[in-house]
Amino acid sequence: MTELTVLIIFIAIGYYWYNQVNALDASRLAGKKVTNHKGWAFLDDSISQKAIRIKPRFGKLALLRIFEFEFSDINAQRFNGIITHHGGVVTEIKYFHANEIETVALTQQ
């Protein structure tokens, strides 16, 4: 019985790790794509996770992840942004620049 419990724990850890890597890659790609489309530079080609929680999406519980990144505008100033990954898709990207917040809502189902 102990072996079965350990096996289930390892499978759960493996699934969480796989899901986390996919969320990180999808968020990085979406942030880079939208930032480049605006003519800005996605700095360091990296993002860092700031929060994770469980929240309903379309009536089902799903993981909500918040990632933070840095970008540079045409004046070569560094600014911060936030990428929201919820239920397996990137739902929103926020840019904090020039004393304003710009939100790009990505509606995917």
N, C-alpha and C positions, 0 to 999 in steps of 0.2 A: 504493500500500500504506500509505503514511503517513496518508492521509486516512481510511482505514478504521480504523486504530488510534486516531486522534484522535476519530473518531465514536464508537467503542466506549467510550472513556474518558469522553466527555461523557454518553453514555447511562447509564453506571454511576454517575457523579456525580449525575445527575438522579434516578435511581431511589433512590439513598441519601438524597438530600434529601427526596424525596416520602415515603419510608418513615419518616424521622426526624420529619417534621411530623405524620404520622398517629399515630405513637407518642406524641409530645408531647401532642397533642390528646386522645387516648384516655386517657392517664394523668391529665391535668388533670381531665377530666370524671369519671373514676372516683373520684379523690381527693376532689373537691368533693362528689360524690353521697354517698359513705360518710361523710365528715366532717359534712355537713349532717344526715344521718340520725341521727348520734349527738348532735346538738344543739350542735355546735361550729362555729366559724367558720373557713373556709378562707381564710387571710390572703393578701392581695395578688393573689389569683386567678392565682398563678404557681408554677411548679416549675422546678427547675434540674437538669440532668443531671450526675450525679457519676461514673458509670462506664458503660462499654459493653464487651462482650466476646461472643465466640461460644461458645455452650454448647448441647448437644443437648437437644431437647424432643420427646418421643414418637418418638425414634429418628432425628430429622432435625436437622441443624445449624440453629440459629436465633440471632438477636441477643438478648442479654440486656442490658436497659438498667435502670439504677438512677437514679431521680429523687428529689430531696429537696424538701420543702415545709415550710411553717410553718402552724400552726393555733393557735387560741385556745379555751380552755375557757370555762365560764361565769364563772370568776373573772378573766377578761381577762388571763391569763398566756400568754406565747408558748411554744410547744413545737414540736419538730421531728417530722417523719414521713418515711418512705421508701416510695416506690411502686416495685414491681418489675414491669417490662414485659418479657415473654419470649415470643418467637414470635408476635408480633402481638396479644397480649392481656395485660391486666393480671392478674397472678397473685397478688399479695400486696400488702397495705398494712400498714405498721408505724407505730404511734403511740408516741412516747416522751414520757410525761407522768407527773408526780407520782411520780418514781423507779420507774416500772414501764414495761414494754413490752407493748403490746397489739397482737396480730397478727390481721388480717382476711384470711383466705385466700379468694380469689375463684377458684373452680374452673370454668373454661371450657375447652372443647376446640375 
